[in-house]
């Protein structure tokens, strides 16, 4: 009985760590000191601006890969996304792991299909599901508010019957914008 409780607790702690880390990074999406309306952290399709890109497409509302950016290391306005500003999370379906985007050279390979992703899941976990769902609403005064739901399902490799499902929705302050 004690081993079962320990496994369940370990699974819960590892999943909580992953979701909390993703939430912390995603909440920074679009942060740009003194950039005003000229922020380089917006994805523009010609008529709509987004701070979150799901599965490489601005119109995509749900997927397994999320890209975003925020100003990492400067308090001065900028006109480009720097190599350390580009961020992302995705599900590696072959390794059953969550990966984070990391490329400290440039942003040329900042895509869901590039090889610049690193596993951040515990080796004890098997991630069976990760999805990001974006919802937007307009307020009466025309402001757009973006919410992002993260869904994650994982189990322990050593005890596949121990499974944890988590769903969290974030209201993203940096994505509240008029268009």
PyMOL commands that set and color helices and strands:
alter all, ss='L'
color gray80, all
select helices_A, chain A and resi 2-26+36-38
alter helices_A, ss='H'
color red, helices_A
select strands_A, chain A and resi 43-44+49-50+53-54+62-63+65-69+86-92+97-101+117-119+125-138+143-156+163-178
alter strands_A, ss='S'
color yellow, strands_A
deselect
rebuild
show_as cartoon
